[in-house]
Every structure is written in C-alpha cells, then in structure tokens.
Amino acid sequence: MANELSLPEYTIDYQLPVITINNFDQLKTAVEAYANKYQGMAVTTSTEKESKSSRAELRKLKQALDDKRKEIRKKYAEPYQRFAAQIKDLEATLDSSINPIDAGLKELEEQQRQLRLKHVNALIAEMAPNYHVEPSEIDIDPTWLNKTTTKKKVIEGIADAMGYIKKQHDDLKTGISTITKYAQAYHIDPAGWIDQLKQGQDVNYLLQAIDNQVKLNKQKQQILEAQAAEAQTHQIQQKGKTIDTNTYEVVSQTVVLKITATIPQMKLLRAFMDSNQIRYQRVGA
C-alpha cells in the first residue's frame, strides 16, 4: 500500500525489580530455631494440648511469612497491570475496525462459496445424463468448493463419483436379472429376494438362500404329500366332495374357476398352488 499504516516508534521504560529481604540471615536463623524447637515432638495423649498449641504457633509464623509474600507480589504486579490495561485499551481500539472488516470478509467468502456451489451443481446437472445418473445422487465433496480447486479437478471428481454410482446401478441391474431368472426357474416369487439385493445383500449369498428355500419347500411338500397319502386311506368321493370316513367331515371339494391373468401371473399362481398342494388341471386349449 502507498500509505501503509505503521505505529510510531515507541519504547517502554521498565526496570527489573530487585526484591531483597533485609536481615535475611537473622530471619532464617530464627525460623530454623522455631522449627528445631518443635522438631521430633512426641504427640501423645498427655501432650495433646501442648502439641496443638505448638502447631498453632508454627502456623501463625508461617502465615505471617506468606502474608508478607502476598503483599510484595501485589505491589510488584501493580505496574504490569497498569501497563497491560493500557495495551488492551489500544488493542480494543483497533478491534473496533478489525471486527467489521473480518465480518465483511467472512460474508464475502460465503457468497463466493455459494457461487462456486452453484457452478458445481450446474456441472453435475450437465454431466449426469452422460452417466445415466440423477444429480441428486451425487454428494458434493467439500474440496470442490475450495477457492484453490481448479475446474478440471472438480470435473474429474464429479466424473469419478458418477462413474462409481453408474457401476452400482449396473451391478444392481445385473443382480436383479440374475436373481429373477434363478427364482423363476424354481417357480419362486423373486420380489423378496430383489428387495434384499437392493438393501445391499450379496448376489451369491441370495442364490444360495434361494437354493436353501427350494430345499425347504421340497421337504415341506414331501411331508404334505405323505400326509395326504395317509389321509386318502380313509377318504371317499361323493358328488365332487372328499369326505373323511373317520369324522365324516368334508375335506375338500372341486370348484371350477375361470381365471384371467398374464403369463407371469399364471406362473406365480401355479407356483403358489404347487407349494400348497392345491390340485388343478387345465381345461380346454
């Protein structure tokens, strides 16, 4: 700056304090004498009162020494406290100008950040169709909004993020196709397995789970068939109804239904009836 601000030359006069205890040797001798007088004093039931009195005298001497120390410290600190108050006052005067500038710069930085955010969102919207992803799927990396981050770096970061998300989409699509075909081959509704896949479950794990489910269904069907075979030993047919000869209750009856459904729906219906031991037959072409 042409008119760069600077403080005038100034100095601070101060003298390092000299604190001297006059007659220190005599004072030390007296303190040591008091200490030695009571050194090794035996404390017993018979000397309890005397011990307490001696302790009180020693503490009184100690307190007198500490009071003198505090008195000197207070006097020693007063010049510095006056000096510190003067400096703080000068700093406060400068802060009255610094703070508004600081606030203004922070506001400007936020405005610039919002502008960079707008540009980043525009880039995301522009690039998203090329990767077949939705702009809302992209999480903005905070570093993309840094003033020092170049546009090239931002574009590379967005491309990496979109590429990763596209791969996730492709993997999910492939997984859905695999699960669907595998489940339908066993006449199983794939919807529940696909939901698990979308929640992050591994494809190979789900294929194994389908195998396990088929195995359980087969075991269940075998049990039902055995039970049905056993039940038929005491059942008779009368007027389109199956009657239990032990209880004379109607076990089942024949009902003719006309069903309209798509081929996939018909396959699901067939799988349901097979798994629940519902007998059926095709009528007509």
C-alpha positions in Angstrom: 0.0 0.0 0.0 1.2 3.5 -0.7 0.0 4.8 2.6 0.8 1.7 4.7 -0.1 2.1 8.3 2.5 1.8 10.9 2.9 2.7 14.6 5.2 5.5 15.7 8.5 4.4 17.3 7.9 3.9 20.9 9.8 2.3 23.8 8.7 1.1 27.2 10.7 2.1 30.3 10.8 -0.6 32.9 13.3 -1.8 35.5 13.6 -5.4 36.6 12.6 -5.4 40.2 15.0 -6.1 42.9 13.4 -7.7 45.9 15.7 -8.0 48.9 14.9 -9.4 52.4 16.8 -7.3 54.8 18.4 -9.2 57.7 17.5 -12.5 55.8 20.2 -14.4 57.6 18.8 -13.4 61.0 15.3 -14.2 59.8 16.4 -17.6 58.6 18.1 -18.4 61.8 15.0 -17.5 63.8 12.8 -19.7 61.6 15.2 -22.6 61.9 15.3 -22.1 65.6 11.5 -22.3 65.9 11.4 -25.4 63.6 14.2 -27.1 65.6 12.4 -26.4 68.8 9.5 -28.5 67.9 11.3 -31.0 65.7 10.6 -34.5 66.7 8.0 -33.5 69.2 6.2 -36.6 70.6 2.4 -36.5 70.2 0.7 -38.5 72.9 -2.5 -38.3 75.0 -0.6 -36.4 77.7 1.0 -33.9 75.2 -2.1 -33.4 73.0 -2.9 -29.9 74.3 0.7 -28.8 74.1 1.1 -30.2 70.6 -2.0 -28.3 69.3 -0.7 -25.1 70.9 2.8 -25.6 69.3 1.2 -26.3 65.9 -0.9 -23.1 66.2 2.3 -21.0 66.9 4.1 -22.5 63.9 1.2 -22.0 61.6 1.0 -18.3 62.8 4.6 -17.8 61.9 4.1 -19.4 58.5 1.0 -17.3 57.8 3.0 -14.1 58.7 5.6 -15.0 56.1 3.0 -15.8 53.5 1.2 -12.5 54.1 4.4 -10.6 53.5 4.9 -12.5 50.2 1.4 -11.7 49.0 1.9 -8.0 49.9 5.1 -7.8 47.9 3.6 -9.7 45.0 0.6 -7.3 44.8 2.9 -4.2 44.8 5.1 -5.9 42.2 2.1 -6.7 39.9 0.6 -3.3 40.0 2.9 -1.6 37.4 2.4 -4.5 35.0 -1.4 -4.5 35.4 -1.5 -0.8 34.6 0.7 -1.4 31.5 -1.4 -4.4 30.4 -4.6 -2.3 30.7 -3.2 0.4 28.5 -2.2 -2.1 25.8 -5.6 -3.8 26.0 -7.3 -0.5 25.5 -5.2 0.2 22.4 -6.0 -3.3 21.1 -9.7 -2.7 21.6 -9.5 0.5 19.5 -8.0 -1.5 16.7 -10.6 -4.3 17.1 -13.4 -1.8 16.5 -12.1 -1.6 12.9 -10.8 -5.1 12.6 -14.1 -6.9 13.6 -16.4 -5.3 10.9 -13.7 -6.0 8.2 -13.4 -9.5 9.4 -17.2 -10.0 9.3 -17.4 -8.5 5.9 -14.7 -10.8 4.6 -16.4 -13.9 6.0 -19.7 -12.8 4.4 -17.9 -12.3 1.1 -16.2 -15.7 1.4 -19.6 -17.3 2.0 -21.1 -15.5 -1.1 -18.2 -16.8 -3.2 -18.7 -20.3 -1.8 -22.3 -20.2 -2.7 -21.4 -19.1 -6.2 -18.9 -22.0 -6.5 -21.6 -24.3 -5.2 -24.0 -23.1 -7.9 -21.3 -23.7 -10.6 -20.7 -27.2 -9.2 -24.4 -28.1 -9.3 -24.6 -26.8 -12.9 -21.7 -29.1 -13.8 -23.4 -32.1 -12.1 -26.7 -31.4 -13.9 -24.8 -31.1 -17.2 -22.8 -34.4 -16.7 -25.4 -36.6 -15.2 -27.2 -37.6 -18.4 -23.9 -38.9 -19.8 -23.6 -41.3 -16.9 -27.3 -42.1 -16.6 -27.4 -41.0 -13.0 -29.6 -38.5 -11.2 -27.9 -35.2 -10.0 -29.4 -35.8 -6.5 -27.4 -39.0 -6.2 -24.1 -37.0 -6.2 -22.7 -36.0 -2.8 -20.7 -32.8 -3.2 -17.1 -33.1 -2.0 -16.3 -30.0 0.2 -13.0 -29.7 -1.6 -14.8 -28.9 -4.8 -15.9 -25.6 -3.2 -12.4 -24.6 -2.3 -11.1 -21.4 -4.0 -7.9 -23.1 -4.9 -9.6 -26.1 -6.6 -9.5 -25.9 -10.4 -12.5 -26.6 -12.6 -10.6 -29.5 -14.2 -10.2 -31.1 -10.7 -13.9 -30.6 -10.0 -14.9 -32.2 -13.3 -12.6 -35.1 -12.6 -14.1 -35.5 -9.1 -17.7 -35.4 -10.4 -16.8 -37.9 -13.1 -15.3 -40.3 -10.6 -18.4 -40.1 -8.4 -20.8 -40.6 -11.3 -18.8 -43.5 -12.6 -19.0 -45.2 -9.2 -22.7 -44.7 -9.0 -23.3 -45.9 -12.5 -21.3 -49.1 -11.7 -23.6 -49.6 -8.7 -26.6 -49.2 -10.9 -25.3 -51.6 -13.5 -24.3 -54.2 -10.8 -27.8 -53.9 -9.3 -29.5 -54.3 -12.7 -27.4 -57.4 -13.4 -28.1 -58.8 -10.0 -31.8 -58.3 -10.4 -31.8 -60.1 -13.7 -29.8 -63.0 -12.2 -32.0 -63.3 -9.1 -35.2 -63.0 -11.2 -34.2 -65.8 -13.6 -32.9 -68.0 -10.8 -36.0 -67.7 -8.7 -38.4 -68.1 -11.6 -36.6 -71.3 -12.6 -37.8 -72.7 -9.3 -41.2 -71.1 -9.6 -40.4 -68.7 -6.7 -41.5 -65.1 -6.5 -38.3 -63.1 -6.8 -39.6 -59.9 -5.3 -38.5 -60.5 -1.7 -35.0 -61.6 -2.9 -34.7 -58.5 -5.1 -35.6 -56.3 -2.1 -32.7 -57.9 -0.1 -30.4 -57.2 -3.1 -31.4 -53.6 -3.2 -30.6 -53.3 0.6 -27.1 -54.4 -0.2 -27.1 -58.2 0.2 -24.6 -60.1 -1.9 -25.9 -61.9 -5.1 -24.1 -65.2 -4.4 -25.5 -65.2 -0.9 -29.0 -64.8 -2.2 -28.6 -67.5 -4.8 -27.5 -69.9 -2.0 -30.5 -68.7 0.1 -32.9 -69.5 -2.8 -31.4 -73.0 -3.0 -32.0 -73.4 0.7 -35.6 -72.2 0.3 -36.2 -74.6 -2.5 -34.8 -77.4 -0.4 -37.1 -76.5 2.5 -40.1 -76.2 0.2 -39.3 -79.6 -1.3 -39.1 -81.1 2.2 -42.3 -79.5 3.2 -44.0 -80.8 0.0 -42.8 -84.3 0.7 -44.3 -84.1 4.2 -47.6 -82.8 2.8 -47.7 -85.5 0.2 -47.1 -88.1 2.8 -49.8 -86.7 5.0 -52.2 -86.5 2.0 -51.4 -90.1 1.1 -52.1 -91.2 4.6 -55.4 -89.2 4.7 -56.6 -90.8 1.4 -56.7 -94.2 3.1 -59.8 -93.0 5.0 -61.4 -90.7 2.4 -64.2 -91.3 -0.1 -65.6 -89.3 -3.0 -69.2 -88.2 -3.0 -70.7 -85.7 -5.5 -67.5 -83.9 -6.2 -66.5 -83.8 -2.5 -63.9 -85.6 -0.5 -65.2 -86.9 2.9 -63.2 -88.2 5.8 -64.7 -91.5 6.9 -63.4 -91.1 10.4 -65.0 -87.8 11.1 -67.5 -87.6 8.1 -66.3 -84.0 7.5 -65.8 -82.6 4.1 -62.1 -82.4 3.5 -62.1 -80.8 0.1 -64.3 -80.2 -2.9 -63.9 -79.4 -6.5 -64.5 -75.9 -7.7 -64.4 -74.7 -11.2 -62.9 -71.2 -11.7 -62.3 -69.0 -14.7 -59.1 -67.1 -14.2 -57.8 -64.2 -16.4 -54.1 -63.5 -15.9 -50.9 -62.7 -17.7 -48.4 -65.4 -18.3 -46.1 -64.3 -15.5 -49.1 -64.0 -13.1 -50.2 -67.5 -14.2 -46.7 -68.9 -13.4 -46.8 -67.3 -9.9 -50.3 -68.7 -9.3 -49.1 -72.2 -10.4 -46.1 -72.0 -8.1 -48.4 -71.0 -5.2 -50.8 -73.9 -5.8 -48.0 -76.3 -6.2 -46.4 -75.2 -2.9 -49.7 -75.5 -1.1 -50.7 -78.9 -2.5 -53.7 -77.5 -4.4 -54.7 -79.9 -7.2 -55.6 -78.4 -10.6 -55.9 -79.3 -14.2 -56.1 -77.4 -17.4 -59.4 -77.3 -19.2 -59.7 -76.6 -22.9 -57.0 -75.4 -25.3 
